[in-house]
């Protein structure tokens, strides 16, 4: 996803919104109404990085776009306070979404519940493999 928008300088949350809104079968007006806005302009501004996503809108927006609310909240925190997630991570450890945890579980299963050390080349190979999958597809 980042590859498409890197040159635009969009934040991570704006990139996610851009992709998920464009993928949605709902119109921006419908999504805006679901999260409590009468006018879709605010949503469009969030999508283009011109407005920040209010924290109180994260649960409804996650539901409307079918994304993990924890992941969306992390991106929202990052847009307001860059670096805060690093502090949270140092204090509480890694926080992962259910979907990310499923990947961790699959990795553990693939390596027979061991904690493998992957080389940078192996990690790049895993990334390349995962980029070949379309989210939500079966197979």
C-alpha positions in Angstrom: 0.0 0.0 0.0 2.8 2.5 0.9 4.5 2.0 -2.4 1.5 3.6 -4.2 1.3 6.7 -2.0 4.9 7.3 -0.9 5.5 10.1 -3.3 2.5 11.9 -2.1 3.8 12.2 1.4 0.6 10.8 3.0 0.5 9.7 6.6 0.0 6.0 7.3 -3.6 6.6 8.3 -4.3 8.7 5.2 -2.9 5.9 3.0 -5.1 3.3 4.8 -8.2 5.5 4.4 -7.4 6.1 0.8 -7.2 2.4 0.0 -10.1 1.2 2.2 -12.5 4.0 1.1 -11.7 3.3 -2.6 -12.1 -0.5 -2.0 -15.4 0.0 -0.2 -18.7 -0.7 -2.0 -20.1 2.3 0.1 -19.9 5.9 -1.1 -18.0 8.5 0.9 -21.3 10.0 1.8 -22.5 6.7 3.3 -19.3 6.2 5.2 -19.4 9.8 6.5 -23.0 9.3 7.7 -22.0 6.0 9.5 -19.4 7.8 11.5 -21.6 10.8 12.3 -20.9 13.4 9.6 -23.6 14.8 7.3 -21.1 16.0 4.8 -18.5 13.7 3.2 -16.0 16.6 2.9 -14.4 15.9 6.3 -13.9 12.2 5.3 -12.3 13.3 2.1 -10.0 15.6 4.0 -9.0 12.8 6.3 -8.4 10.5 3.2 -6.1 13.1 1.7 -4.3 13.9 4.9 -5.7 17.4 5.2 -7.5 16.6 8.4 -6.7 14.2 11.3 -9.1 11.4 12.3 -10.6 12.3 15.7 -10.0 9.6 18.3 -13.7 9.3 19.0 -14.4 8.5 15.4 -12.0 5.6 15.3 -14.4 2.8 16.4 -17.2 3.8 14.0 -14.7 4.4 11.1 -13.1 1.0 11.7 -16.5 -0.6 11.6 -17.5 1.3 8.5 -14.3 0.3 6.6 -14.0 -3.2 8.1 -10.6 -2.6 9.6 -9.2 -3.6 12.9 -10.0 -0.8 15.4 -6.7 -1.3 17.3 -4.7 -0.9 14.1 -6.7 2.2 13.2 -6.2 3.7 16.7 -2.4 3.1 16.5 -2.4 5.1 13.2 -4.5 7.8 14.7 -2.2 8.1 17.7 0.8 8.3 15.3 -0.8 11.2 13.4 -1.3 13.3 16.5 1.9 12.3 18.4 4.7 10.9 16.3 7.0 8.9 18.5 4.4 8.2 21.2 3.9 4.6 20.0 7.6 4.0 20.6 7.1 5.1 24.2 4.0 2.9 24.6 5.9 0.0 23.1 8.8 0.4 25.5 6.4 0.4 28.4 3.8 -2.2 27.4 5.5 -4.2 24.6 4.3 -4.8 21.1 0.6 -4.3 20.6 -0.8 -6.2 17.6 -4.2 -6.5 15.9 -6.0 -9.8 15.6 -5.0 -10.0 12.0 -1.3 -9.4 12.9 -1.6 -12.0 15.6 -2.9 -14.5 13.1 0.4 -13.9 11.1 2.5 -14.4 14.2 0.6 -17.6 15.0 1.1 -18.9 11.4 4.8 -18.1 11.7 5.1 -20.0 15.0 3.3 -23.0 13.4 5.5 -22.9 10.4 8.6 -23.0 12.6 7.2 -25.7 15.0 6.7 -23.2 17.9 10.3 -22.1 17.9 11.6 -18.5 17.7 13.5 -18.4 14.5 16.1 -15.8 13.7 15.6 -14.7 10.1 18.2 -13.0 8.0 17.5 -9.7 6.3 17.3 -11.6 3.0 14.8 -14.1 4.5 12.7 -11.3 5.8 12.7 -9.6 2.4 11.6 -13.0 0.8 8.7 -13.2 3.3 7.7 -9.6 2.5 7.8 -10.3 -1.2 5.7 -13.4 -0.7 3.1 -11.6 1.4 2.9 -8.7 -1.1 1.6 -11.3 -3.6 -1.5 -12.0 -1.6 -4.6 -9.9 -1.9 -6.2 -9.1 1.5 -9.5 -10.9 1.9 -8.9 -13.4 -0.9 -9.2 -17.1 -0.4 -6.3 -18.9 -1.7 
